[in-house]
Amino acid sequence: MTTVNHGMWVRDIVNEIPKSADIFRKNRIDYCCGGKISLSEAVAARGLDLEGVMAEINAIETRQEAGIQPKYLDEKGIITFIQNRYHQELMDEFQALSPYVTKLARKHGPNEPHLVRLQALYKELRNEMMIHTEEEDHVVFPMIIQYMENPSSEIGDKLQPHVSELEGEHETVGNILKELRQVTSDFTPHSNACGTYRLVYTRLEKIEKDTFDHVHLENHVLFERVRKAM
């Protein structure tokens, strides 16, 4: 069992205690692109009580979770997990959710302008992620597998800028998600919200969680392994 202390990096806490991601997300602490800072720094930036956050994390039962734990897979296994668990599910969800987002903005946007902004952010997120996952699946992931199975300076030199570019795109997606959480008041619909309103907010929050977990796995497990091998 891992006992969290104030000096641990946020991303390392999530690596050791995956369910801590829920606590960080609830408190708007970035454990993906901004996860390379200590818990004390992250908590101070949000004006939170350090001891309280540490106690909440340390109270999590850190028993081994059922199912696959991708950090224990090899690089090819991690990539397959990402594609099956995150890429395909995300594309399916975008296709299913888009009509509801459009309906919500069209019906309620004239009286609630933040829903028009929500629709714009959703479209931006969808477009970013569709291009991003396409590049990963068809260009970067095959290159990673090739490099990790047969390292060479030639492949490494080609791969490095791609990885850096993907990390930059992760940062962009993270900022979109942060604004989505702001404009939706932490994905909390008002008391008179209709069924479509509630559905959109609930599913956007699920997209946020899955995307943060997805980015964390790439940035702090897969890409770090690649860099260490270079």
N, C-alpha and C positions, 0 to 999 in steps of 0.2 A: 504494500500500500504506500502510495506517495503522499507525504505531508507537504502541503503548499506553504512556502514562505514568501515574504514580501519581495525578495530579490529575484525570484524565478521569472523568466520571461513568460509573457502571456501565451505565446505560441507553444512553449514547452509544456505549460500546464494543460493545454488542450490535447497535446500529444499523449500525455500521461493519463489524463482524466477527461475523456471525450465529452462527458455530460456537462463539464464546466462551460462548454460553449454556450449552453442555454443561459447560464448566469451572465456571461459576458455580453451576449446578445441583448438580454433584458436591460442591461445597464449601459448599452450603447458603447461597449468597449470593443474595439476592432482587434480580433484575434487572427485575422488573415494577413492583409498587406501591412497592417500596422502592428503586428504581433511581436516584433522584435524589440520590445521594451519590457522593463520590469513591471511586475504587478503593482508595486507602489507608485510608479510613475503613471501608469494607466489609470489607476483609481484616483490619484490626485488630480489628473486632468479633467476628470468627470465630477470632482467635488464630492466623492463618496467616502464612506467610512472604511478604511483599510481593514481593520480588525473584523468588521462585520462581513465584508466580502470574503476574506480568508476563511472565516468560520463557516460561511455558507458553502464554499468550495470543499473544505475539508470534511464537511458533513455528508458529502455525496458518497454513496456506497460505490466503491471502486472495484466491485466484483467484475470479472470478465464478462463482457456483453455477449449475448448469443449471436451466432452468425459470424460472418467474415470480419476480421479486423485487418483492414488493408495495410496498416503500417508494418505488418509482419510478412507481407507478400513480397516477391521480387518485383522488379520494375515492370516487367511485362504483365504480371498479375495486377499490380496497382493500376496500370493503364486500362486493362480489361474491366476492372471494377469501376473506374471512373466513367468509362463509356457506357457500361450497362446501368449503373446506379444513377449517374448524374446527367450525362449527355442525352441519352435517349429519353429518359423521363422528362427532362426539361423541354425538349422539343415537342413532346406529346402534350405537355401542360400548356405551352405557349399556344398551340393550335386550339386546345380546348377552351382556354381562358379568354382569348382575344375577343370573341363576340360579347362576352359579359362586360369586359372593360369598355368596349365601344358603347354598349347599351347604357351603362351607368353614366358615362360622360354625356351622352346625347340626352338622356332623360332628366338627369339631375344637375348637369353642369351649368346650365343657365342661372340657377339659383345658388349653386355651390361651386364657385370657380376652381377650388382646389382639385375637384374631380377632373377638370380639363387638364390641369397640370399633371395629375396622376396618369391620365391617358398618355400624355406626351412622354413622361418618364418611362412608362411601361413599354412604349414603342421603342424608345431609345435602348432600354435594357434588352428587349427581345432582339433587336437588330445587332447590338454588340455581341450578345451571346451566340447568336446563330453564326456570325462570321468567325467568332473566336473558336467555337467548337469544331467548325469545319476545318480551320487551319490546324488545330490540334490533331484531329482524327486522320487527316490526309497528308500532313506534312511533318509536324513536329513529333508526334508520338512514334511514327515509324522510324524517324531519325534517332530518337532516344533509344529505342530497342536495338537498332543497328549499332549504335555507339556503345551501349552497355554490354552487348554480346561480343563486340569486336572493336575495342577502342582504337582510335587513330587520331592524330592531330588534325588531319584533313576534315574528318567528320566533326570533331570537336569545335573547330573554328567556324564551321557552318552552323552548328547547333547553338552555340553560345548567344548570338544576337537574337535568335528566335525565342529562346527562353527569357531573355531580358524583355523582349517585346511583349510576350505573354504576361509577364509580371506587371508591366505597365498597363496592359488592358485590364488586368484584375483590379488595379487601383481605380481605373475609370468606372468599372462595374460597381465596386464598393461605394464610390461616391454617389452613384445613381440610387443604390439601395438605401443609403443614409438619407437622401432627400425624400425618397418614397416613405420612409418611416416618419420623417418630420411632417410631411403634408397630410399623412393619415393619422396623426396623433398616436403614434405607436400602433397603427393598424387597429384602432379602436373606433368602431362606427358609433354614431350618435344613437340615442335611445329609440328614435322613430325610424331608424334605417330599415329599408325594405330587404327582402331576401337576397336580391342581386347584390346590393350594397355589402351585406355581410359576407356573402360568398366570395366576392372579389377581395375584400380585406383579408379574409382567412387564407385564401390561396396565395395571395401576394406574400403574406408572412411566411408561408411554407416555402415559397420560392426563395425568399431571403435566407432562411435557415439552411436550405439545401445548398445554395450558392456559396454561402460563407464556409460551410463544411467542405464543399468541393474545392474552393480556392485554397483553403488551409491545407488540404491533402496534396495539392499540386505544389504550392509554394514551399511548404515546410517539410515535406517528405520526398516527393518525387524529384523536384528540381534540386533540392539540396543534395540528394544522392548523386545526381548527374554532376553537379559542381565539384563534389568531393572526388569524383572519378576523373576529373579533368586534370 
